[in-house]
Amino acid sequence: MNLQLTDSVAVIVGGASGIGLAIGKAFADEGAAVVLADRSAAVAERAGELAQSTRTRTAGRMVDVVDYEGMRRLADSVVSEFGRADHIVYAAGMGSGKFGFPFWNLSPSDWPRILEVNLVGAVNTAHAFAPHLTAARRGTVLMISSVAAQIGSQTDPPYSAAKAALLNFTHCAAKDFAAYDVRVNAICPGMVQTPLNRGVWQAWHDSQPPDTRRSYEDWAGEKVRKIAPLGRWQTPEDIAAMAVFLASPRANNITGQTLNVDGGQVMHC
Ligand SMILES: NC(=O)c1ccc[n+]([C@@H]2O[C@H](COP(=O)([O-])OP(=O)(O)OC[C@H]3O[C@@H](n4cnc5c(N)ncnc54)[C@H](O)[C@@H]3O)[C@@H](O)[C@H]2O)c1
């Protein structure tokens, strides 16, 4: 399927690892230029590898999503260097690193950082790119949320709440950007084997007495089989396939939507 993304420029925030990196590769495979932005120092190397494997133009930029001025500099530099910024993907995210069941296992002081990275970082990103998207009168924004947003996760309540708020902001942004033909959607992945997902298991593992601890593959594998009707893990590439479709003209009447790529874990009418 030709997704007509050649010559466009995609910016993947949280692009140095896992789902974000796979989305960057999917855009590059479609012929788009790709800017990976991340707080990880590995981001430049990942961008270099992507350029080599896909023969497309890439760049890696180190930035912390919580730093709004840094995000503005990112947006301005992409447009001045690449001439445009068409597709903005927010894939940065983090968990609390603690097992949040029941919620009082966490402390209220665990919440602000999680809300900042998973929610305010996305708001910073949207603000930073808004002048460029509205001036161009085209483009897409994609928020990577989570099924946790829709079910009240019993493993990490601040993460779950931040992801729910991100879906609400997706709706606000979709309405406001619509007059500029900029579409805004969200993907909720189910369970994908990445450092972030492993962190959920680690937090559970560390909270258990030694004799009840189980391996990541055993604990999380059983959970996947139980909660997802399709009974299997999602892959970063599953999420990336939906991401490039949503960015493409094939999806030109889709905005303000939440697409679950979760093996059927959450179903709505
Ligand atoms: N893996 C899953 O099962 C799963 C499920 C649902 C949703 N998600 C969401 O998918 C997205 C990608 O996560 P992943 O699973 O690929 O995890 P990951 O840990 O592999 O990637 C997250 C990336 O975000 C970056 N990041 C974190 N804080 C940042 C900050 N302050 N500034 C800039 N970059 C920052 C990290 O450096 C990392 O590269 C996240 O939003 C996550 O919440 C993941």
The ligand as an SDF file (V2000), in Angstrom:
LIG
                    3D

 44 48  0  0  0  0  0  0  0  0999 V2000
    5.1850   -1.0890   26.1250 N   0  0  0  0  0  0  0  0  0  0  0  0
    3.9050   -1.1680   26.3920 C   0  0  0  0  0  0  0  0  0  0  0  0
    3.3860   -2.2340   26.7190 O   0  0  0  0  0  0  0  0  0  0  0  0
    3.0410    0.0630   26.2760 C   0  0  0  0  0  0  0  0  0  0  0  0
    1.6590   -0.0830   26.4450 C   0  0  0  0  0  0  0  0  0  0  0  0
    0.8520    1.0180   26.3400 C   0  0  0  0  0  0  0  0  0  0  0  0
    1.3960    2.2540   26.0690 C   0  0  0  0  0  0  0  0  0  0  0  0
    2.7530    2.3820   25.9190 N   0  0  0  0  0  0  0  0  0  0  0  0
    3.2650    3.7340   25.6280 C   0  0  0  0  0  0  0  0  0  0  0  0
    4.0650    3.7090   24.4680 O   0  0  0  0  0  0  0  0  0  0  0  0
    5.0000    4.8020   24.5130 C   0  0  0  0  0  0  0  0  0  0  0  0
    6.3840    4.2700   24.2000 C   0  0  0  0  0  0  0  0  0  0  0  0
    6.8060    3.4470   25.2900 O   0  0  0  0  0  0  0  0  0  0  0  0
    7.7150    2.1420   25.1080 P   0  0  0  0  0  0  0  0  0  0  0  0
    6.9480    1.0240   25.6550 O   0  0  0  0  0  0  0  0  0  0  0  0
    8.2440    2.0890   23.7220 O   0  0  0  0  0  0  0  0  0  0  0  0
    8.8500    2.4490   26.2010 O   0  0  0  0  0  0  0  0  0  0  0  0
   10.3820    2.8280   26.0670 P   0  0  0  0  0  0  0  0  0  0  0  0
   10.8440    2.9940   27.4590 O   0  0  0  0  0  0  0  0  0  0  0  0
   11.0640    1.8320   25.1850 O   0  0  0  0  0  0  0  0  0  0  0  0
   10.3540    4.2510   25.3100 O   0  0  0  0  0  0  0  0  0  0  0  0
   10.0040    5.4380   25.9420 C   0  0  0  0  0  0  0  0  0  0  0  0
   10.9240    6.5280   25.4310 C   0  0  0  0  0  0  0  0  0  0  0  0
   10.5240    7.7750   26.0320 O   0  0  0  0  0  0  0  0  0  0  0  0
   11.7040    8.4810   26.3620 C   0  0  0  0  0  0  0  0  0  0  0  0
   11.4500    9.4400   27.4190 N   0  0  0  0  0  0  0  0  0  0  0  0
   11.0130    9.2040   28.6850 C   0  0  0  0  0  0  0  0  0  0  0  0
   10.9580   10.3510   29.3840 N   0  0  0  0  0  0  0  0  0  0  0  0
   11.3470   11.3420   28.5440 C   0  0  0  0  0  0  0  0  0  0  0  0
   11.5130   12.7430   28.6930 C   0  0  0  0  0  0  0  0  0  0  0  0
   11.2800   13.3430   29.8820 N   0  0  0  0  0  0  0  0  0  0  0  0
   11.9190   13.4620   27.6250 N   0  0  0  0  0  0  0  0  0  0  0  0
   12.1940   12.8500   26.4390 C   0  0  0  0  0  0  0  0  0  0  0  0
   12.0820   11.5260   26.2500 N   0  0  0  0  0  0  0  0  0  0  0  0
   11.6610   10.7730   27.2900 C   0  0  0  0  0  0  0  0  0  0  0  0
   12.6660    7.3900   26.8360 C   0  0  0  0  0  0  0  0  0  0  0  0
   14.0120    7.8490   26.8680 O   0  0  0  0  0  0  0  0  0  0  0  0
   12.3960    6.2880   25.8270 C   0  0  0  0  0  0  0  0  0  0  0  0
   13.2450    6.4060   24.6970 O   0  0  0  0  0  0  0  0  0  0  0  0
    4.8790    5.4050   25.9150 C   0  0  0  0  0  0  0  0  0  0  0  0
    4.0660    6.5380   25.8620 O   0  0  0  0  0  0  0  0  0  0  0  0
    4.1750    4.3100   26.6990 C   0  0  0  0  0  0  0  0  0  0  0  0
    3.4620    4.8350   27.7870 O   0  0  0  0  0  0  0  0  0  0  0  0
    3.5780    1.3260   26.0150 C   0  0  0  0  0  0  0  0  0  0  0  0
  1  2  1  0
  2  3  2  0
  2  4  1  0
  4  5  1  0
  4 44  2  0
  5  6  2  0
  6  7  1  0
  7  8  2  0
  8  9  1  0
  8 44  1  0
  9 10  1  0
  9 42  1  0
 10 11  1  0
 11 12  1  0
 11 40  1  0
 12 13  1  0
 13 14  1  0
 14 15  2  0
 14 16  1  0
 14 17  1  0
 17 18  1  0
 18 19  2  0
 18 20  1  0
 18 21  1  0
 21 22  1  0
 22 23  1  0
 23 24  1  0
 23 38  1  0
 24 25  1  0
 25 26  1  0
 25 36  1  0
 26 27  1  0
 26 35  1  0
 27 28  2  0
 28 29  1  0
 29 30  1  0
 29 35  2  0
 30 31  1  0
 30 32  2  0
 32 33  1  0
 33 34  2  0
 34 35  1  0
 36 37  1  0
 36 38  1  0
 38 39  1  0
 40 41  1  0
 40 42  1  0
 42 43  1  0
M  CHG  2   8   1  16  -1
M  END
$$$$
